[in-house]
Amino acid sequence: MEAFTIEQLIAEQAAGKKLYLEFLRKETMSLGLYVLPAGGTDPQQPHDEDEVYYIVNGRGQIDVGDETQPVQPGSIVFVAAHVPHKFHSITEELKILVFFAPAETGPTN
């Protein structure tokens, strides 16, 4: 078994000083914690994998294709592979659990 706490992941991500911390990788999926500061910009590009975002903390908006959706704690957003998407208008630091299926193959930030 592999088990994690959000507190442990937040501390590990902060210590690494990168926006994205991958904490689980299997052939069929990978998981990470993505943190974007208030007022920050989201540098990511479309991925080759489907992904799901779960907002742990923070507030902002996400554009997926030509749609915009506000996000806040508890929001869940599905993004299909190859679809352009970006978080923006971040008013409170976003802490986001990211689920890729299959495992992400591109570079991480």
DSSP file (Angstrom, degrees, kcal/mol; ACC not computed):
  #  RESIDUE AA STRUCTURE BP1 BP2  ACC     N-H-->O    O-->H-N    N-H-->O    O-->H-N    TCO  KAPPA ALPHA  PHI   PSI    X-CA   Y-CA   Z-CA
    1    1 A M              0   0    0      0, 0.0     2,-0.4     0, 0.0     0, 0.0   0.000 360.0 360.0 360.0 145.9    0.0    0.0    0.0
    2    2 A E        +     0   0    0      2,-0.0     2,-0.3    22,-0.0    22,-0.0  -0.998 360.0 176.5-121.9 129.1    1.0    3.6   -0.6
    3    3 A A        -     0   0    0     -2,-0.4     2,-0.3     2,-0.0     0, 0.0  -0.972   4.9-177.0-136.2 148.6   -0.7    6.2    1.5
    4    4 A F        -     0   0    0     -2,-0.3     2,-0.4     4,-0.0     3,-0.1  -0.928  17.8-141.0-139.3 158.5   -0.2   10.0    1.7
    5    5 A T     >  -     0   0    0     -2,-0.3     4,-2.1     1,-0.1     5,-0.2  -0.942  23.7-127.9-117.5 149.9   -1.6   12.9    3.7
    6    6 A I  H  > S+     0   0    0     -2,-0.4     4,-2.6     1,-0.2     5,-0.2   0.870 111.3  56.3 -62.7 -35.6   -2.2   16.3    2.1
    7    7 A E  H  > S+     0   0    0      1,-0.2     4,-2.2     2,-0.2    -1,-0.2   0.921 107.3  48.5 -61.4 -44.3   -0.1   18.0    4.8
    8    8 A Q  H  > S+     0   0    0      1,-0.2     4,-2.2     2,-0.2    -2,-0.2   0.909 113.1  47.7 -61.2 -44.0    2.9   15.7    3.9
    9    9 A L  H  X S+     0   0    0     -4,-2.1     4,-2.7     2,-0.2     5,-0.2   0.899 110.2  51.2 -67.0 -41.4    2.5   16.5    0.2
   10   10 A I  H  X S+     0   0    0     -4,-2.6     4,-2.4     1,-0.2    -1,-0.2   0.922 111.9  47.5 -62.3 -43.8    2.2   20.2    0.8
   11   11 A A  H  X S+     0   0    0     -4,-2.2     4,-2.1     2,-0.2    -2,-0.2   0.911 113.3  47.8 -64.0 -42.5    5.4   20.2    2.9
   12   12 A E  H  X S+     0   0    0     -4,-2.2     4,-1.5     2,-0.2    -2,-0.2   0.899 112.5  48.9 -66.4 -41.0    7.3   18.2    0.3
   13   13 A Q  H  X>S+     0   0    0     -4,-2.7     5,-0.9     1,-0.2     4,-0.8   0.928 111.8  48.8 -64.3 -44.8    6.1   20.4   -2.6
   14   14 A A  H ><5S+     0   0    0     -4,-2.4     3,-0.7     1,-0.2    -2,-0.2   0.890 109.6  52.3 -62.6 -40.2    7.1   23.5   -0.7
   15   15 A A  H 3<5S+     0   0    0     -4,-2.1    -1,-0.2     1,-0.2    -2,-0.2   0.833 107.3  52.8 -65.5 -32.3   10.5   22.1    0.1
   16   16 A G  H 3<5S-     0   0    0     -4,-1.5    -1,-0.2    -3,-0.2    -2,-0.2   0.631  96.7-143.0 -79.7 -14.0   11.2   21.3   -3.5
   17   17 A K  T <<5 +     0   0    0     -4,-0.8     2,-0.3    -3,-0.7    -3,-0.1   0.784  59.1 119.7  56.5  31.7   10.4   24.8   -4.6
   18   18 A K  S   <S-     0   0    0     -5,-0.9    -1,-0.2     1,-0.1    -2,-0.1  -0.894  71.0-126.2-119.5 154.8    8.6   23.6   -7.8
   19   19 A L  S    S+     0   0    0     90,-1.3    16,-2.6    -2,-0.3     2,-0.4   0.838  94.7  47.3 -66.3 -32.2    5.0   24.2   -8.8
   20   20 A Y  E     -A   34   0A   0     14,-0.2     2,-0.5    -4,-0.1    14,-0.2  -0.937  58.8-173.9-123.2 131.6    4.4   20.5   -9.4
   21   21 A L  E     -A   33   0A   0     12,-2.5    12,-2.5    -2,-0.4     2,-0.5  -0.964  13.4-154.2-120.0 111.3    5.2   17.5   -7.2
   22   22 A E  E     +A   32   0A   0     -2,-0.5    10,-0.3    10,-0.3     3,-0.1  -0.751  20.5 169.8 -80.8 127.7    4.5   14.1   -8.6
   23   23 A F  E     +     0   0A   0      8,-2.1     2,-0.3    -2,-0.5     9,-0.2   0.479  60.3  33.6-119.9  -4.8    4.0   11.7   -5.7
   24   24 A L  E     +A   31   0A   0      7,-1.5     7,-2.5     2,-0.0     2,-0.4  -0.956  57.2 178.4-151.3 132.6    2.7    8.6   -7.4
   25   25 A R  E     +A   30   0A   0     -2,-0.3     2,-0.3     5,-0.2     5,-0.2  -0.969  10.9 156.3-138.4 121.8    3.5    7.0  -10.7
   26   26 A K        -     0   0    0      3,-3.0     3,-0.5    -2,-0.4    77,-0.3  -0.845  54.8-101.7-129.0 168.1    2.0    3.7  -12.0
   27   27 A E  S    S+     0   0    0     -2,-0.3    76,-1.2     1,-0.2     3,-0.1   0.884 121.4  40.5 -59.8 -38.2    1.7    2.6  -15.7
   28   28 A T  S    S+     0   0    0     74,-0.2     2,-0.3     1,-0.2    -1,-0.2   0.575 127.1   2.3 -91.6 -10.1   -2.0    3.4  -15.7
   29   29 A M        -     0   0    0     -3,-0.5    -3,-3.0    73,-0.2    74,-0.3  -0.989  51.4-155.8-166.0 160.2   -2.0    6.7  -13.8
   30   30 A S  E     -AB  25 100A   0     70,-1.9    70,-3.3    -2,-0.3     2,-0.3  -0.984  12.1-155.8-141.1 154.0    0.1    9.3  -12.0
   31   31 A L  E     +AB  24  99A   0     -7,-2.5    -8,-2.1    -2,-0.3    -7,-1.5  -0.955  15.9 166.8-130.7 146.9   -0.8   11.8   -9.3
   32   32 A G  E     -AB  22  98A   0     66,-2.2    66,-3.1    -2,-0.3     2,-0.5  -0.959  33.8-120.3-150.5 168.9    0.7   15.1   -8.3
   33   33 A L  E     -AB  21  97A   0    -12,-2.5   -12,-2.5    -2,-0.3     2,-0.5  -0.980  27.2-166.5-114.4 124.7    0.2   18.2   -6.2
   34   34 A Y  E     -AB  20  96A   0     62,-3.1    62,-2.9    -2,-0.5     2,-0.5  -0.947   2.5-168.5-114.6 128.6    0.2   21.5   -8.3
   35   35 A V  E     - B   0  95A   0    -16,-2.6    60,-0.2    -2,-0.5    58,-0.1  -0.977   6.4-179.0-124.7 126.0    0.5   24.8   -6.4
   36   36 A L  E     - B   0  94A   0     58,-2.0    58,-2.8    -2,-0.5     3,-0.1  -0.989  24.5-128.1-123.7 128.0   -0.1   28.2   -8.0
   37   37 A P    >   -     0   0    0      0, 0.0     3,-2.4     0, 0.0    53,-0.2  -0.292  37.3 -84.9 -73.1 157.4    0.3   31.4   -6.0
   38   38 A A  T 3  S+     0   0    0      1,-0.3    53,-0.2    53,-0.1     3,-0.1  -0.388 120.6  14.2 -56.3 133.8   -2.3   34.1   -5.8
   39   39 A G  T 3  S+     0   0    0     51,-2.6    -1,-0.3     1,-0.2    52,-0.1   0.425 104.1 133.0  77.3  -1.4   -1.9   36.4   -8.8
   40   40 A G    <   -     0   0    0     -3,-2.4    50,-0.4    50,-0.1     2,-0.3  -0.154  53.4-120.2 -78.6 172.8    0.4   33.8  -10.5
   41   41 A T        -     0   0    0     -3,-0.1    47,-0.1    47,-0.1    -1,-0.1  -0.880  14.9-128.5-115.2 149.4    0.3   32.4  -14.0
   42   42 A D        -     0   0    0     45,-0.7    -6,-0.0    -2,-0.3     0, 0.0  -0.860  20.0-172.6 -98.1 110.3   -0.1   28.8  -15.0
   43   43 A P        +     0   0    0      0, 0.0    -1,-0.1     0, 0.0    43,-0.0   0.460  41.1 122.7 -84.9   0.4    2.7   27.8  -17.4
   44   44 A Q        -     0   0    0      1,-0.1    41,-0.1    65,-0.0    -2,-0.1  -0.186  45.9-152.4 -70.3 156.8    1.4   24.4  -18.4
   45   45 A Q        -     0   0    0      1,-0.1    38,-0.1    39,-0.1    37,-0.1  -0.740  42.2 -69.2-114.5 165.0    0.6   23.2  -21.9
   46   46 A P        -     0   0    0      0, 0.0     2,-0.2     0, 0.0    -1,-0.1  -0.219  55.0-135.2 -55.6 148.5   -1.9   20.6  -23.1
   47   47 A H        -     0   0    0     36,-0.3    35,-3.2     2,-0.2    36,-0.2  -0.636  13.7-128.3-105.7 161.9   -1.1   17.1  -22.0
   48   48 A D  S    S+     0   0    0     -2,-0.2     2,-0.3    33,-0.2    33,-0.2   0.440  91.5  65.7 -84.8  -1.0   -1.2   13.8  -23.9
   49   49 A E  S    S-     0   0    0     31,-0.1    33,-0.3    30,-0.0    -2,-0.2  -0.841  89.1-106.8-120.7 154.8   -3.2   12.3  -21.1
   50   50 A D  E     -C  101   0A   0     51,-1.6    51,-2.1    -2,-0.3     2,-0.3  -0.481  44.9-169.2 -68.0 151.5   -6.7   12.8  -19.6
   51   51 A E  E     -CD 100  79A   0     28,-2.5    28,-3.0    49,-0.2     2,-0.4  -0.993  21.1-153.3-146.7 156.5   -6.5   14.5  -16.3
   52   52 A V  E     -CD  99  78A   0     47,-2.0    47,-2.6    -2,-0.3     2,-0.4  -0.994  11.6-154.6-127.2 134.3   -8.7   15.4  -13.3
   53   53 A Y  E     -CD  98  77A   0     24,-2.9    24,-2.4    -2,-0.4     2,-0.5  -0.922   5.7-169.4-107.7 133.5   -8.1   18.4  -11.0
   54   54 A Y  E     -CD  97  76A   0     43,-2.6    43,-2.8    -2,-0.4     2,-0.7  -0.986  19.8-138.4-120.1 118.8   -9.3   18.4   -7.5
   55   55 A I  E     +C   96   0A   0     20,-2.7    19,-3.0    -2,-0.5    41,-0.2  -0.671  25.6 173.8 -82.2 115.6   -9.1   21.8   -5.8
   56   56 A V  E     -     0   0A   0     39,-2.8     2,-0.3    -2,-0.7    -1,-0.2   0.903  68.1  -4.3 -83.7 -49.0   -7.8   21.3   -2.2
   57   57 A N  E    S+C   95   0A   0     38,-1.4    38,-2.2    16,-0.1    -1,-0.3  -0.961  98.5  39.3-142.6 155.9   -7.4   25.0   -1.3
   58   58 A G  E     -     0   0A   0     -2,-0.3     2,-0.3    36,-0.2    35,-0.2  -0.217  60.7-102.7 101.2 176.1   -7.7   28.4   -3.0
   59   59 A R  E     +C   92   0A   0     33,-1.4    33,-1.7    13,-0.2    32,-1.4  -0.996  50.9 105.6-144.4 144.9   -9.8   30.2   -5.5
   60   60 A G  E     - E   0  71A   0     11,-1.9    11,-2.7    -2,-0.3     2,-0.3  -0.926  54.8 -85.1 179.1-154.7   -9.4   31.1   -9.1
   61   61 A Q  E     -CE  88  70A   0     27,-2.5    27,-2.8    -2,-0.3     2,-0.4  -0.950  23.1-150.8-137.5 158.5  -10.7   30.2  -12.5
   62   62 A I  E     -CE  87  69A   0      7,-2.4     7,-2.5    -2,-0.3     2,-0.5  -0.999   5.3-151.1-131.2 136.1   -9.8   27.6  -15.2
   63   63 A D  E     -CE  86  68A   0     23,-2.9    23,-1.8    -2,-0.4     2,-0.5  -0.917  14.5-178.5 -99.3 129.8  -10.2   27.9  -18.9
   64   64 A V  E >   -CE  85  67A   0      3,-2.7     3,-2.1    -2,-0.5     2,-0.3  -0.963  66.4 -45.8-128.5 112.7  -10.8   24.5  -20.6
   65   65 A G  T 3  S-     0   0    0     19,-2.9    14,-0.0    -2,-0.5    18,-0.0  -0.509 124.7 -24.5  61.0-125.1  -11.1   24.9  -24.4
   66   66 A D  T 3  S+     0   0    0     -2,-0.3     2,-0.3    -3,-0.1    -1,-0.3   0.167 120.9  94.2-103.9  17.7  -13.5   27.8  -24.8
   67   67 A E  E <   -E   64   0A   0     -3,-2.1    -3,-2.7     2,-0.0     2,-0.4  -0.850  56.7-156.0-110.8 147.0  -15.2   27.4  -21.4
   68   68 A T  E     -E   63   0A   0     -2,-0.3    -5,-0.2    -5,-0.2    -2,-0.0  -0.968  12.4-179.6-121.1 138.0  -14.4   29.2  -18.2
   69   69 A Q  E     -E   62   0A   0     -7,-2.5    -7,-2.4    -2,-0.4     2,-0.1  -0.998  25.7-127.1-137.7 130.3  -15.2   27.8  -14.7
   70   70 A P  E     -E   61   0A   0      0, 0.0     2,-0.4     0, 0.0    -9,-0.3  -0.500  28.9-155.3 -69.9 148.7  -14.6   29.2  -11.3
   71   71 A V  E     +E   60   0A   0    -11,-2.7   -11,-1.9    -2,-0.1     3,-0.0  -0.960  22.6 153.7-128.6 148.8  -12.8   26.9   -8.9
   72   72 A Q    >   -     0   0    0     -2,-0.4     3,-2.7   -13,-0.2   -17,-0.3  -0.910  58.5 -43.7-156.7 173.6  -12.7   26.7   -5.1
   73   73 A P  T 3  S+     0   0    0      0, 0.0   -17,-0.2     0, 0.0     3,-0.1  -0.238 129.4  22.9 -52.0 129.9  -12.1   24.0   -2.5
   74   74 A G  T 3  S+     0   0    0    -19,-3.0   -18,-0.1     1,-0.3     2,-0.1   0.225  88.1 136.5  96.5 -13.0  -14.0   20.9   -3.5
   75   75 A S    <   -     0   0    0     -3,-2.7   -20,-2.7   -20,-0.2     2,-0.4  -0.426  35.7-163.3 -67.7 142.1  -14.1   21.7   -7.2
   76   76 A I  E     -D   54   0A   0    -22,-0.2     2,-0.4    -2,-0.1   -22,-0.2  -0.998   7.1-175.4-128.5 127.1  -13.4   18.8   -9.6
   77   77 A V  E     -D   53   0A   0    -24,-2.4   -24,-2.9    -2,-0.4     2,-0.4  -0.988  12.3-153.4-129.2 127.9  -12.5   19.5  -13.3
   78   78 A F  E     -D   52   0A   0     -2,-0.4     2,-0.4   -26,-0.2   -26,-0.2  -0.840  11.0-172.1 -96.8 135.0  -12.0   16.9  -16.0
   79   79 A V  E     -D   51   0A   0    -28,-3.0   -28,-2.5    -2,-0.4     3,-0.1  -0.985  17.3-137.0-128.4 120.3   -9.7   17.9  -18.9
   80   80 A A    >   -     0   0    0     -2,-0.4     3,-1.7   -30,-0.2   -33,-0.2  -0.350  40.1 -80.1 -71.4 154.7   -9.4   15.6  -21.9
   81   81 A A  T 3  S+     0   0    0      1,-0.2   -33,-0.2   -33,-0.2   -31,-0.1  -0.212 113.4  13.1 -52.9 141.8   -6.1   14.9  -23.5
   82   82 A H  T 3  S+     0   0    0    -35,-3.2    -1,-0.2   -33,-0.3   -34,-0.1   0.390  89.9 131.2  72.6   0.0   -4.8   17.6  -25.9
   83   83 A V    <   -     0   0    0     -3,-1.7   -36,-0.3   -36,-0.2    -1,-0.2  -0.726  62.2-118.4 -85.9 127.0   -7.3   20.2  -24.8
   84   84 A P        +     0   0    0      0, 0.0   -19,-2.9     0, 0.0     2,-0.3  -0.377  45.0 164.6 -61.8 139.1   -5.8   23.6  -24.0
   85   85 A H  E     + C   0  64A   0    -21,-0.2     2,-0.3   -41,-0.1   -21,-0.2  -0.984  13.8 175.3-158.1 147.6   -6.4   24.7  -20.4
   86   86 A K  E     - C   0  63A   0    -23,-1.8   -23,-2.9    -2,-0.3     2,-0.3  -0.984  26.6-130.7-153.7 140.8   -5.0   27.2  -17.9
   87   87 A F  E     + C   0  62A   0     -2,-0.3   -45,-0.7   -25,-0.2     2,-0.3  -0.724  42.5 156.0 -84.2 145.5   -5.8   28.4  -14.4
   88   88 A H  E     + C   0  61A   0    -27,-2.8   -27,-2.5    -2,-0.3     3,-0.2  -0.932  41.2  49.8-158.0 177.9   -6.0   32.2  -14.0
   89   89 A S  E     -     0   0A   0     -2,-0.3     2,-0.8     1,-0.2    -1,-0.1   0.899  69.3-175.4  48.8  46.6   -7.5   35.0  -11.9
   90   90 A I  E     +     0   0A   0    -50,-0.4   -51,-2.6   -30,-0.2   -30,-0.3  -0.636  17.6 169.8 -80.3 110.4   -6.0   33.2   -8.9
   91   91 A T  E    S+     0   0A   0    -32,-1.4     2,-0.4    -2,-0.8    -1,-0.2   0.705  70.8  28.5 -95.6 -23.2   -7.2   35.2   -5.8
   92   92 A E  E    S- C   0  59A   0    -33,-1.7   -33,-1.4   -55,-0.1    -1,-0.3  -0.997 105.2 -86.0-136.2 136.4   -6.1   32.7   -3.2
   93   93 A E  E     -     0   0A   0     -2,-0.4     2,-0.5   -35,-0.2   -33,-0.1  -0.080  47.3-134.2 -42.5 128.5   -3.1   30.3   -3.6
   94   94 A L  E     -B   36   0A   0    -58,-2.8   -58,-2.0   -36,-0.2     2,-0.5  -0.774  20.2-171.9 -92.2 130.1   -4.4   27.1   -5.4
   95   95 A K  E     -BC  35  57A   0    -38,-2.2   -39,-2.8    -2,-0.5   -38,-1.4  -0.991  19.2-177.3-117.5 118.5   -3.4   23.7   -4.1
   96   96 A I  E     -BC  34  55A   0    -62,-2.9   -62,-3.1    -2,-0.5     2,-0.5  -0.964  26.2-143.9-128.6 126.2   -4.6   21.2   -6.6
   97   97 A L  E     -BC  33  54A   0    -43,-2.8   -43,-2.6    -2,-0.4     2,-0.5  -0.777  25.0-158.0 -83.0 132.1   -4.4   17.4   -6.7
   98   98 A V  E     -BC  32  53A   0    -66,-3.1   -66,-2.2    -2,-0.5     2,-0.5  -0.954   9.7-167.8-119.1 128.5   -3.8   16.2  -10.3
   99   99 A F  E     -BC  31  52A   0    -47,-2.6   -47,-2.0    -2,-0.5     2,-0.4  -0.969   6.6-169.1-116.8 118.3   -4.7   12.8  -11.6
  100  100 A F  E     -BC  30  51A   0    -70,-3.3   -70,-1.9    -2,-0.5   -49,-0.2  -0.872  12.9-138.5-106.7 140.4   -3.4   11.7  -15.0
  101  101 A A  E    S+ C   0  50A   0    -51,-2.1   -51,-1.6    -2,-0.4     2,-0.2  -0.937  90.0  18.7-143.5 121.7   -4.5    8.6  -16.8
  102  102 A P  S    S-     0   0    0      0, 0.0   -72,-0.3     0, 0.0   -74,-0.2   0.656 122.9 -77.3 -67.5-171.1   -2.4    7.0  -18.2
  103  103 A A        -     0   0    0    -76,-1.2    -2,-0.1   -74,-0.3   -78,-0.1  -0.198  57.8 -96.2 -55.1 142.0    0.7    8.3  -16.3
  104  104 A E        -     0   0    0      1,-0.1    -1,-0.1    -4,-0.1     4,-0.1  -0.338  38.0-176.7 -61.2 137.2    1.9   11.7  -17.5
  105  105 A T        +     0   0    0     -3,-0.1    -1,-0.1     2,-0.1     3,-0.1   0.591  53.9  83.6-110.0 -16.6    4.6   11.4  -20.1
  106  106 A G  S    S-     0   0    0      1,-0.2   -59,-0.0     0, 0.0     2,-0.0  -0.214  91.4 -74.6 -84.0 175.6    5.5   15.1  -20.6
  107  107 A P        -     0   0    0      0, 0.0     2,-0.3     0, 0.0    -1,-0.2  -0.344  44.9-138.7 -67.4 151.3    7.7   17.4  -18.6
  108  108 A T              0   0    0     -3,-0.1   -89,-0.0     1,-0.1   -86,-0.0  -0.847 360.0 360.0-110.9 150.3    6.5   18.6  -15.3
  109  109 A N              0   0    0     -2,-0.3   -90,-1.3   -91,-0.1    -1,-0.1   0.422 360.0 360.0 -93.2 360.0    6.9   22.1  -13.9
